[in-house]
């Protein structure tokens, strides 16, 4: 999946349809949309057909529909139905070398068209809050809903990771991240981390990337860059001093990593943000 930080989401509309009695919901639907749709089945059962494949659906399932893809859904009219939906579009937005880049051909951020969420209660709650926010339409609701949608996607990703990995593996990734925070000023190695979590370096690296979307080095450098901004803003330190304090090999390597992450050099950040130039 693409890094969520690079995804800009636009919500077209949201909907909630929940019924206490069977037969109150339009049980059959077939259509093609020109945008993405996310459907959460909060009650009922039935079938879902997309790309010439048919799936059985039930409570706790997510359906992800891409633009211009015909699909049909049929719910059992003898069971009370309930669905939550979000209609949305998205694009990749990155900031490099002081320029914004837009990529509207990104891979869909949610994965396969049918997903079963085993521990779905928290996701259903988050989904419902988003839909309620959209329907209430209080001032700033579009921004709030977009933020809540990002959080919902994170919840879905984390739930999927927990299902695909053992709980023990997830704890090991968290242990690595905690160790990074504790040693933010040092240099850490893959053998060092491998010994910490009792995993081979190759398996550890693959598991970490699958869980976080970053390589171990990328993630550690990201933590260091975030810490460097804090030191530049609050510590009144020179760029060279910050690089040394965070364990970078030299000031120039630190500057390259900073610019790659933030789009400007640490010196430019120091001038524009800290000193307001």
C-alpha positions in Angstrom: 0.0 0.0 0.0 1.1 3.6 -0.6 2.1 5.5 2.5 -1.1 7.1 3.9 0.8 10.4 4.5 0.9 10.8 0.7 -2.8 10.2 0.2 -5.2 13.1 -0.1 -8.8 12.0 0.4 -11.9 13.7 -1.0 -15.3 12.5 0.4 -18.2 12.9 -2.0 -20.9 11.8 0.4 -21.6 9.3 3.2 -24.7 7.3 4.1 -26.1 5.1 6.9 -28.9 2.7 6.3 -29.9 0.6 9.3 -33.2 -1.3 9.8 -34.6 -3.2 12.8 -37.0 -5.2 10.7 -36.3 -7.5 7.7 -37.5 -6.5 4.3 -37.2 -2.7 4.9 -34.1 -2.3 2.7 -33.8 -2.4 -1.1 -32.3 -5.9 -1.2 -31.0 -5.8 -4.8 -28.7 -3.3 -6.4 -26.5 -3.2 -9.5 -24.5 -0.2 -10.7 -21.2 1.3 -11.8 -19.7 4.4 -10.1 -17.2 6.9 -11.3 -15.5 7.1 -7.9 -14.5 4.8 -5.1 -17.0 3.4 -2.5 -16.4 1.8 0.8 -19.3 -0.3 2.3 -19.4 -1.7 5.8 -21.9 -4.4 6.5 -23.1 -3.8 10.0 -26.0 -6.2 9.8 -27.5 -8.8 7.4 -26.1 -11.3 5.0 -26.2 -11.8 1.2 -24.0 -11.9 -1.8 -21.7 -9.4 -3.6 -20.5 -9.8 -7.2 -17.6 -7.9 -8.8 -15.1 -8.6 -11.6 -17.0 -11.8 -12.4 -16.5 -13.1 -8.9 -19.2 -13.7 -6.3 -18.7 -13.5 -2.6 -20.8 -14.3 0.4 -21.2 -11.3 2.7 -22.2 -11.0 6.4 -21.9 -8.7 9.3 -18.4 -7.2 9.8 -17.3 -7.3 6.2 -15.9 -4.4 4.1 -16.6 -4.0 0.4 -14.3 -1.8 -1.6 -15.4 -0.7 -5.1 -13.2 1.0 -7.6 -14.3 3.5 -10.2 -15.9 2.2 -13.5 -16.2 -1.4 -12.1 -19.7 -2.8 -12.3 -20.9 -4.6 -9.2 -24.1 -5.9 -7.7 -25.2 -6.6 -4.2 -28.1 -8.7 -2.9 -29.1 -8.9 0.7 -31.2 -11.6 2.3 -34.6 -9.9 2.8 -35.4 -12.2 5.7 -32.7 -10.6 7.9 -32.6 -7.0 9.2 -30.1 -5.1 7.0 -27.6 -2.4 7.9 -24.9 -0.7 5.9 -22.5 2.3 6.2 -21.1 3.8 3.1 -18.4 6.3 2.1 -18.1 7.6 -1.5 -14.7 9.1 -2.2 -11.9 9.9 -4.5 -8.2 10.2 -3.7 -4.8 11.2 -5.2 -1.2 11.0 -4.1 0.2 14.4 -3.0 4.0 14.6 -2.4 6.3 17.6 -1.6 9.8 17.3 -3.0 12.4 19.9 -3.7 10.0 22.6 -2.8 7.4 21.5 -5.3 4.0 19.7 -5.0 3.4 16.7 -7.1 0.0 15.1 -7.8 -0.5 11.5 -8.8 -4.1 10.5 -9.4 -3.1 7.0 -10.6 -2.2 5.6 -7.2 -3.1 2.1 -6.1 -6.3 1.9 -4.1 -5.5 2.5 -0.4 -7.6 -0.2 1.0 -6.7 -3.4 -0.8 -8.9 -6.3 -1.9 -12.6 -5.7 -2.8 -13.9 -8.0 0.0 -12.4 -8.1 3.5 -13.7 -9.8 6.6 -12.9 -7.9 9.8 -12.9 -10.2 12.8 -12.8 -7.7 15.6 -14.9 -5.1 13.8 -16.6 -3.3 16.7 -14.1 -0.5 16.9 -14.1 0.0 13.1 -17.9 0.1 13.0 -17.8 2.7 15.8 -15.3 4.8 13.9 -17.2 4.4 10.6 -20.5 5.5 12.3 -18.8 8.6 13.8 -17.6 9.6 10.4 -21.0 9.2 8.8 -22.7 11.1 11.7 -20.1 13.9 11.3 -20.9 14.1 7.6 -24.7 14.1 8.0 -24.7 16.7 10.8 -22.8 19.1 8.6 -21.6 21.3 11.4 -19.0 24.0 10.5 -15.8 22.5 9.3 -17.4 19.1 8.8 -15.6 18.3 5.6 -12.2 18.7 7.1 -13.2 16.8 10.2 -14.7 14.0 8.2 -11.6 13.7 6.0 -9.4 13.4 9.2 -11.8 10.8 10.6 -11.6 8.9 7.3 -7.8 8.8 7.5 -8.1 7.4 11.0 -10.6 4.8 9.8 -8.2 3.6 7.1 -5.5 3.3 9.8 -7.8 1.3 11.9 -8.6 -1.0 9.0 -4.9 -1.4 8.1 -4.0 -2.2 11.7 -6.9 -4.7 12.0 -5.8 -6.4 8.8 -2.2 -6.6 10.0 -3.2 -8.2 13.3 -5.2 -10.8 11.4 -2.4 -11.6 8.9 0.3 -11.7 11.6 0.5 -13.3 15.0 -0.1 -10.9 17.9 3.5 -11.7 19.0 4.9 -10.4 15.8 3.0 -7.2 16.1 4.4 -6.8 19.6 7.9 -7.3 18.2 7.4 -4.5 15.7 6.2 -2.2 18.5 9.3 -3.2 20.6 11.6 -2.2 17.7 9.9 1.2 17.4 10.1 1.7 21.2 13.8 0.9 21.1 14.2 3.4 18.3 12.7 6.2 20.5 14.9 5.2 23.4 18.0 5.3 21.2 17.1 8.3 19.0 20.5 9.8 19.5 22.4 6.7 18.6 23.1 4.5 15.6 21.4 1.2 15.6 22.1 -1.9 13.4 19.9 -4.7 12.0 21.9 -7.3 13.9 21.3 -5.3 17.1 17.6 -5.2 16.5 17.5 -8.8 15.3 18.9 -9.9 18.7 16.5 -7.7 20.5 13.4 -9.3 19.0 14.8 -12.8 18.3 14.1 -12.7 14.6 16.4 -13.1 11.6 17.4 -9.7 10.0 15.7 -10.6 6.7 12.4 -11.7 8.3 12.5 -8.8 10.7 13.0 -6.3 7.9 10.2 -7.8 5.8 7.8 -7.9 8.8 8.6 -4.3 9.7 8.0 -3.1 6.2 4.7 -5.0 5.9 3.4 -3.6 9.2 4.5 0.1 8.9 5.0 0.7 5.2 8.6 1.8 5.8 11.9 0.0 5.9 13.6 0.0 9.3 16.2 2.6 8.2 13.5 4.8 6.7 11.4 4.7 9.9 14.4 5.4 12.1 15.5 8.3 9.9 11.9 9.7 10.0 12.0 9.7 13.8 15.3 11.4 13.7 14.1 14.1 11.3 11.0 14.7 13.4 13.3 15.1 16.5 15.7 17.4 14.6 12.8 19.8 13.8 12.1 19.9 17.5 15.7 20.6 18.3 16.0 23.3 15.7 12.8 25.1 16.9 13.2 24.8 20.6 16.9 24.2 21.2 18.4 27.1 19.2 21.1 24.8 17.9 23.1 24.9 14.7 22.5 22.3 12.0 25.8 20.7 12.6 25.1 20.4 16.3 21.7 18.7 15.7 23.2 16.3 13.2 25.9 15.3 15.8 23.4 15.0 18.6 21.1 12.6 16.5 24.0 10.4 15.5 24.2 11.2 11.8 27.5 10.4 10.1 28.0 14.0 9.0 26.1 17.2 8.6 25.8 16.8 4.8 24.1 13.3 5.0 21.7 14.7 7.6 20.9 17.6 5.3 20.2 15.2 2.4 17.9 13.1 4.6 16.1 16.2 5.9 15.5 17.7 2.4 14.3 14.3 1.1 11.7 14.2 3.9 10.7 17.9 4.2 11.4 19.4 0.8 13.8 22.0 2.2 17.2 21.8 3.8 17.6 22.1 7.6 19.3 25.5 7.1 16.2 26.7 5.1 13.9 25.2 7.8 15.9 27.0 10.5 15.7 30.3 8.6 12.1 30.2 7.6 10.4 28.4 10.5 12.7 29.3 13.4 13.8 32.8 12.5 10.9 33.7 10.2 13.1 34.7 7.3 
